[in-house]
């Protein structure tokens, strides 16, 4: 660079618009986007550690994409090279790559290549860049206002981590304006500028989250307003209104705004919010959206989200669409509004999605032949027996009879789940009753006397051999532990209301059940996992399968009470979590222990953060003697004394006497506000062949020790024998399991 180039750059910088002069130079100066650059977030950790992989920043104008790239340029030890996709071609890409190869070969220095408006690259340009991104010659940072998943080469996207930048909130925009007014070097700190609160509020409001638009308006207001005799420059509401006239509606009928707005519209209708639905409808019509496109989406919604809860919905929307074709705009807006309001206020059911479960079964399962009773009997009834055994429903009471209509391999499979809403609620009970009868008919068929399989078609049944239908029935009734845990995990994570950029802590990460699901759901945030031992920590880390360190959870070892110390040792002492989740966390057995642990967790929550816990409550579920309450072979006085001893056993142990109300009180005492407390009750069969009698009544069993205070040895032996009989059947007895699920927030 010669003297003239240096002078030209100085003049350019001095004459640059305020928005360009005020670009942040460090992460500490960067305003907004806390969800991706806040403390503990993945991107901030990667920038501070100078361990960047290829990135794509995606978001509306004025949200800081280019600025964030420049901040990275000032923070990294790598060479930073910038291209603008509007001006650059394949030649420029090759020159940048050659420079990167030379630096890597001579100095071992990495190169970060920033491409602004990366979606403007054509296919040839993107293909020219791909090999060098793939082999690590350059680390790509792309910035785009378009959705990269549609507008950028899929191969580039797959090799990059996509971060979505959001429009700045009002508080961020206020901070940007105040920084510009106070900055002596780059802003208006040398001038005596005053701005009325209502004027600043107006500028912030109409900037629509765009910091550049705000700064441009502020610059226009300052530069066009004459100071008074004392040099004071005053910006009032009238000046602000002249500086920024009208809020621009961001709506591109072929881009993200189109899809985002129709998504907001559909979700508002689905969520039964007529006010929001009308707002998004008006926004689309005002922006010039095709009304027929809106009607098509409403017709889909009428079947997908309303369905049988209101069978008239599709007729009303269809009639409104036909009326619009007759009337056109502007009067056709009435028909758009009527269709929208009808669906927004209608009862909702998405039970029609059952079709796709059936379709998946067709695609996945073996295609069985149509059962003989269901085959057409007009052609082959006499020779092949087609139609034989079919029961004609109209010949029976209520025009219905229990029989199987599914292929043999699918008997017992359920696709349609009627909701309790609207019209569908009125048919729900009859549908469920008939289904139960269908299943009962299947089981009765499975209990026919044992015959060779080739005679009965696989419906033979003996005590030692379970047919496939019988096994399916038992599997349906017993459930699976993995399915239960997955459902509980999803319940807890949904209760935490997490965004992709949240920082979350798993309090009991030994199994990895919650931790790795959080890692999948929070790709741009951070996940911390607390394990109880080093062995658990190593096993949890092994589940990562060699994922990059930046994508893996931060694993801590200890108890919840150790968290402040563990985080402090890592340098994360100031970290606050958006959510803390725990399934059976080690909070302690005694109330005082739990309260101390809960107080620590409360202090680790960020404002608005949530603590979500799932704790088993043994005392609220089944108890051993519940299985023998209807046993007539146990003398009444023996059962009464046994039940009294059982009650004393549960009341005498802190872990067994805990209930939902008591847990809520402990949370409140720890400084937390309980937002939701629910008791999940499940009826789970005890496993077939389990020796519960030995576990509960055998020598040395704790439960037997409590019973021995009130019962003689022969009476305990009787209970043990009756329990063995009770649990020896083919269909295990049900066992109620109670789980407390609590959601709480810090009270500060």
N, C-alpha and C positions, 0 to 999 in steps of 0.2 A: 504494500500500500504506500503510495507517494503522498506528499504534502497536500496536493490538491484533492486527492480522494478523502483524506482525513478531514479537510475543511468542508468538503461537500457533505460528508456524513454528519458533521456537527450542525451544519445549517439545516439539513433534513430533519434531524432529531429536534432542533429548536422549533421548527415550523410544523412539526407533526401535530395531528389532532390530539386533543386532550385524552381521548380514549386510548390512543397509542402510547402517549407519554406516560400514562398512569398504569401501564401493564405491570403486574407484580414481578419482582425479580427473585423472590425466594418463596418457599412454601409458607413461611410465617406471614408474608404479605398477601398470599392468595386468599381470596374471599369466596366463601360458599363451597359447594361440592364436598361437604363434610362426609358424605356417604362413601366417597372413594379416597379422599386424602386426609381424613380425620385421623386422630391418634389411634394406632393399632390396626388401621386398615392396610390391606395388602399392598396397594399402590404406594402408599407413604413409606411402608417398610422397605419396599423394593427400591424406591428413590434414595432413601437415606442410606441403604446398604450398597447403592450403586450396582445392583444386580438386576437390571431391567431385561425383560424379554420383549419380544415384539408386541406393540400395543396399537389399538385403534380407539380414538376418542370420537364418540358419536353424540351429537346433541344439537339443539337449536342454535342459531347465531347468538353471539354475545354471552355465551356461558363459560368461556375460558379455555377452549380447546387449544388454540394456538398459544395462548399465554402459558398454559400448563406445560406445553412442549418446551417453551423458552425457559421456564423454571427448571425443567429437567436438564436443559442445556447448561444452565449455570450450576447445577448440582453434581454433574457426572464428571468423571475423569476421562471419559471417552471423547473422541472427536465428534462434534455435532455438525452435521451437514443438512441444510434445508433446501427443499425443492417445492415449487408450487406446481401442482398438476395441471393448472390451466396453461402455464407457460412452458413447462419442461416437456422434453420428448425422450425417445429411446437413447439418443446421443447423450443427453444430460445424465440419464440413469447409468449408462456405461461409464461415463467419466467419474461419477460418484463411486461406483463399484471399484474402478481401477485405483482410485485414491484410497479406498478402504483396504484393498488387498496390499497396497504398498505399505500403508501404516501397520497393518497386521504383520507383514513379513519383516519389515525393518525394525519396528519398535515394539511389536507385540501389543499394539494399542487398538481397542475396539472402536468401531464407528457407529454412531447413531444417525440414521437417515430419517429426517422429518419430512413427510410429504403432506402438504396442506391441500385440502379438497381432493383427497386421494380417489374419491369416486369418479373424478373427471378423467383419470387415466383410462385409456381404451384397453381392450383385451391384450393387444400386442405389448403395450407398455407394462401392464400388470404382469404378463407372462415373462417379460424381460427382467423384472425385479424378483420374481418368485425364487429362482434357484439360489440367489445370494442371501435371501432371507432364510431359506431352508437350511443352507449349510453354515449359517451364522456369520457370514462375511459382514453383513450389516444387521443391526437391530432396527427394525422398522417402527416408526411412530407415525401413524396416519391420523388425519383429522378430517371429519366429514359431517355435513349436516344431514346426509341421507342415511337410511338404514343400511349398514354395511353388509348385513346378511342377504340383502337383495342387490345392492349396487356395487359391491366389491367382490373381486375374484374369490370364489369359495375356498380355493387353496390358500390364499393369503389370510382369509379370515380364520381358517382352521389352525393356522400357525401363529395366530395372534390372540391376545386377550383383549376382549372388547369391554370398554368402560363407557357407560352412558352418562353424560353430563345433563343435569336438569336445569330448567330455568331458575334463576336466583330468586329467593324468597324476599319479601319486603325488607326484613332486617338486614339481609346481605346488601341489598341495593342502597339502603340508607348509609351503611358503613362505607360503601364505595364512594358515594357522594361526599360524605364527611371527610374521607381521606383526600379526595381531590381538592376540597376547599382548604384543607389544612396543610397540604404538602407544599413546602417552600420551593423545592427544587423543580418539581415537575408539574405542580398544580397551581392553585391560586392563593397559596399561603402568604405571598408577598402583598396581596391586595386586601383591602378592607371590604370583604364581601359578606353580606348578611342575607339569609334566606328565610322567609316565613315558614312556619311548620306546615301550613296548609299548602304552600307552594311545593315544598319538598315532598309532601304526601302525594300531591298530584303527579309529579314527575315519576315517583316510584310506582304509582298505580298504573300509569299508562305505558310504562316501559315494558310491561309483560315479561318480567324476569330477564330482560336483556340489558346487561351492564353497559354495552357499547351504546345502545339507544339512550340510556340515562345520561351517560357522560357527554354524548353529542348534544343532547337537549340542554344540559347544564352549561356546556361551553357556549352554545348559541345565546342562552340567557345572559351569561356574564359578558360576552363580547359585544352584545348589542344594547346593553343597558349603560347609560351614562352615569358616572358617579356624581354625587352632590358636591356642594362647595367645599366640604371637608374631606372629600375623597372617599366617602362611604358609598358603596354600591349595594343597593337594596333590591332583592328579587321577591316580588309578591306574587299572588296567585295569577293575576292577569298576565304578568310576564311569563310565568310558567306555562299557562295555557297557550300563549302565542308560540312558545318554543317547541312544544310538542302537541300537535293538534288533535290527533285521533289514534286510538288504540288500533293497531293493525292486527287483523285476525289471521293467524298463521294457518293456512289451509291450502294444501297442494293436492289436487284431485288425483294425482298419480303417485304421491309420496306418503311419508309416514303420517302427516297430519290427517290425511284422508282416512287412513286405517285407524289411527288413534281416536279420531272423533266418532267414527261409526262404532268403534268398540265401546267408547264411553256411553254412547246412545243406547246400544243394545244392553249393556250391563245395567244401565239405569232402569230400562224397561223390565229386565229380568229381576232387578232388585225392588220392583214395585214402588219406584219413586217417580210419580208423574211430573213433579216440578222439574227435576233434573232431566227427565226424558224430553220435556218440551223445550228446555234450554238448548240441549244438544241438537234437537231437531231444528230449532230456529237457526242455530249456528251453521248447520249444514245447508239449509235452504238459502240463507243469507249469502253464503260463500259460493252458491251456484251449483250445489250437488244435484245430480239427476234424481228427481223424485221417484222414478221407477226403480232405481237402485235401492232407495230407502224402502219402498214397498216390498221388493224382493227379500230384503233382510227381515222385514216384519213378518212376511209369510213363513219364512224359515223359523223364526222365533215362536210363531203361533203353534207350530207342531213340536218344536224342540223343548220349549220352556213352559208352555201352557198346557198343550196336549189335552188329555182327557179330563184334566181338572176343570176345563171349560171348553167343551167340544164346539161351542159356537164361535170361539175366537177366530178360527181360520175362515169361517164363513163371513164374519164381520170385516176382517182385513181384506179378504178377496172382494167383497162388495165395495169397500172403499177404494181399492185399486181400480176396479172397473169404473167407478164413478169418476175417478180422477182422469181416466182416459177420455171420458165424455166431456169433462169440464175444463181441464187444463189449469194452468196458473193464470191469475193469482188465486182464483176462488178454490182451486184444488187443494190449497193449504188447509182448508177446513177438513178435508178427507184425510190428509196426512195426520192432522192433529187428532181426529176422532179415532183412527186406527191406533195411534200411539197411546192415547189415554185409555182405550179399551184394554189393550194388552198390559199396560202398566198397572191397572187396577184389577186385572183378572187374577183368579187363583192360579197358582203355578205348580207344574209337575214336569219333571224331565224323564218320566218313565219310558218314553219312546226310545230312549237310548238303549233300552234292553235289546232292540234289534241288532245293534252292533256287537253285543255280547254273543248273540246267536250266530251272527256272521263270523265272528272270531272262532267260535266252536266249529262251524262248518269248514273253515280254512285249516284248523289245527287238528281236529279229531278225525279218526278213521270214518269213512262214509259207510254206515251200516245200511243194509237193505231196509226198505219200508216193511214194517211188521205185517204179517199176513192178515190180521183182522182189519187193517187200514187199507189194504189193497183193493183195487177196483174188482168187484165181483161180477161184473157184467160179461166178462170174457172167460176167465179161468177159474170160476168158483168150483165147478164140478171136477175138473181135472187136477188142479193144483191146490184147491182149498182156499183160494184168495177170498178174503172177506169173512171167512169162517171165524166165529167167536166175537164178531163186532156187535156191540150193544147199542141199539138205536135209542138215542137220548129221549126222543119224543114219546117213547113208550113208557117212560118212567115219570114218577112224580117230579114236579118242578122242571120237567124236560131236561133232566140231567142224571147221569149215572157215573159212578167211579170206575174208570178204566184207564189204561195207559195209552197215550198217543205218541210218546217219544220212542225213538229206536231203543233197543235193549241196552246198548252201551251208555245211553244218555239218561236212563231212567233215574229220577231223583234230582236232575239238573234244574236249576231255577234261573230264568232269565228276567222275567217281568216282575218288578216290585211295585205294586200300586201304592201311590202316596195317599195321604189322608186329607188332601186338599180338594175343595169344591166337589164337582160331580164324581171325580175319581174316589173321593172319600166315601161316597155312598155305595160304590161297588167293591170297596176294599175288603170288607168283612166276608162277603159272599165269595170273592176270589180266593181269599186265604183259606176259608173253610173247605172249599172244593179241593184246593191244593193239598191240604192236610189229608183229606180223604184219599186222594190219588196216591200219596206216599204210603198211607196205611194199606191200601190195596196192594202196593208193590211188596211191602213187608210180608203181608199175608201170603202172597204168592211164593215168597222165598221160604216160607215155613212148610211147604208141602212135604209129604213123606219122601225119604231119600230114594231116588231113582237114578239110573245111569244118565250121565249128561246128555248122551245122544238122543234120549227119549224126552227129557224135560227141557231141552234147550238151555242147559246151564243153570236151571233153577233148583237144583238139588240142594238140600240143607240137612246137615247133621251137626251135633254138638262139636265135632272135631273139624268140620270143614265148612267154611263160610263161602257162599257164592259171591260172585263179583257184585251183584246187586246188594247183597247183605253187607258186604264190606263197604260199599259206597254209602249205604244208609248209616252204618256206624261211624264212618269218617265224617259224614255231615253232622251227626249228633254230637260227636266228641270234639270236633274242631281241631285246630292245630296250634301248638304253642307259638310257633313262628308267626303265624297269622295274627294271633292276639297281640304279640309284642309289637309287630309292625303297625297294627291299628292304634295301639296306645302311643307309640312313638309319633305317628302322624297327628294324633289328637293333641299331644303336648306341643309339637312344633307349630301347629295351626293356632293354638291358644297364645303362643308367643308373638304372633303377628309380625313376623320378621320380613325385612326387605333384603334384597340381594347384597346390600352393603352393610348389613348389621354386624356387630361384634357380639358373639354369643359364647357362653360357657356351659359345658356339660359337666355337671357335678359328680356323675357316676359313670365314667367313660370306659370302665373295664371291658365291657363287651363290644364297644364300638357301635352299638345299636343307634344311639342318637348322634354321636360325634360325626361319623362319616356321612350321615344324611345331612347334617348341618353344613359340612364341607361342600356337599353338592349344591345345597340351596343358597349358600352365601359365597359365590365365587369371587366377589369383589369386596368382601368384608373380612372378617377374621373369626377363627374358631379356636377356643381354648378348651382343653380337656383335662379334667382332674381324675387321676387314677389313685387307687389305694396302695399300690406297691410297684416296685421297679419292674417286676415280672409282667404286671398288667400293662405298664407303660411300653415295654418292649413289644409285647404282643399287639398293642394298639398301633404302634408305629409300623409294625410289619404288615398290617392291613392296608397301608398306603400303597403297596405295590411299586415302590420306587418313584412315587410322584415327586415333583420338584419341591424343595423345602418351603418355598413361598406359598405353595398350595396346600401344604399339610397343616393339620392343627398343631397348636403349641401345646405340648403335653407337660403337665405338672403332676407331681406325685406328692400326696399328702391327704389331709382331711380338709373339709370346708373351712375349719378354723385356722388352717395354715395358709390360706390364700393370700392375705396381705403380705406375709413374709415371702411367699413363693413369687408373687408378682414383683415385689420390691427387689428381690435378688436379680430378676431379669431386666430391671429398669422400667417395668410397666406399672410402677406403683401408682401412677396417676390415671391408669386406665379404668374406665367405667364401662360396664356391659349394657348393651341394649336388651339382652335377655340372658337369664340364668335358668337353665333347665335341669331337672334332676328326677330320675326314676329310681326310687329307693336310695336316696343319697345318705351318706353316713353323718346324719345330724346329731346322733347321740340317742341314748335310750331314755334318759331322765329329762324332765321338762326344762330344768336349768341348763342342761347341755344344749338342748335344741334351741332355746332362746338365745344363748350366746352365739351359736352358729348362725342363726337367722339374722341377728343384729349385724354380724359381719357381712352377710350377703346383701343386706339392705344398703349398706354403705358402698357396696361395689356396683350398685345399679346406677345407670345414667338417668338423667331426668326423662321421665316417660318410659323408662325400661320396665321389664316385667320379670318377676320370679314365678316360674311354673314348676310345680312339684306334683309327683304321683307317688303316693305312699299306700302300701297295703294296710288295711285295717282288719286284722284277724278277728277282733271281737264283733265286727259288724257283719261278718260272713257266716258261713256254716261252722258248726262246732261238732266234734266227733259224735256226741250222743244224739245229734239231730237225726242221724241215720237210723236210729233205733226207736224213735218216738212212737211208731205205729206197730212195734213188735209185741204181739200178744203173749209171747212165751217168756217175757221178762216180768216178774212180779212188780206190781205197781209201786210198792214201798221201796223196792230196790232201785227202780228207775227214778223215783222222786229223790232219794238220797244221792244218787249218782248225778242228777241234774243240779242239785244244790252244790255238790262238790265241784262240778264243772264251772258253775257261775262264780264260785269263790276263786277257782284257779285263774279265770280270766280277769277278775277284778283285782287280784293280788299281784299281777305282773304289769309294769308300766307299758311294755310294748304291746300287750294284748288289750289293755283297757282304753287305749287312745281312740277318740272318735272324731268325726268331722268338725263338730262345734269346738272341741278342745283345740284342734289344730288351728282353726281360724283365730281363736283367742290368742294362741301363741304367736301367730304372725302379727296380729295387731300389737301385742305387747313388745314385739321387736321393732316397732316403728314402721310397719308395712300396712298398706290398705288393701284389704281383700276385695278384689274385683269380681271374683267368681269362685264358688266352692261347690263342687258336685261330687256325688258318690256314685261311682260306676259299679253296677251289680252284674255279675255274670254267673250263669249256671253252667259249670264245667263238670263233665263226668269224671269220676275217679278212674284211673287206668285199670283195664281189665287184668285180673290176676294179681293185683297189689295185695300185699299182706299187711293191711292196715291194722288188723287185730294185734299183730306183733309190735307194730310201731307205737301204738297207743296204749296197749294193755300188757305188753310183755314185761319181763323182769328188767328193772332199771329204767323203764320209761318214765319220763317226768309226769306225764298225764296220769299214769297208774299210781305214782306217788301221791298225787293230790286225792285220787279216789280212795286210796287206802286209809285216809283219815276218817272216812265215813262208811266204807264197805269192807266186808270180810274178803279173804282171798278167794273163796269159792264163788262169791258174788262177782268179783272182777273177772274170774275165769268164765263165768256165764256170759258176761258182756263180750268177752273176747271171742267166744264161740259163736255167739249170735252175729257179731260183726263179720266174722269169716263167711258165714252163710249169706249175709246181706250183700257182700261185695263179690260173691263168686259167680253171679249170673253173667249171661252173655252181654246184657245191656247194663253198663255200670251205673250206679246211682248218681244223681246230680249232686254237685257240691257248689255252694254259693261262695263266690269270691268278691270281696268288696275292696275297691281302690278309691282313695280320696284323690281328687284332682283339684288343685288350688292354683289360682292366678292372683298375684298380688303385685303392687307397685310401691315404690318408696313414697313415704308421706311428705317428704320435703318438696 
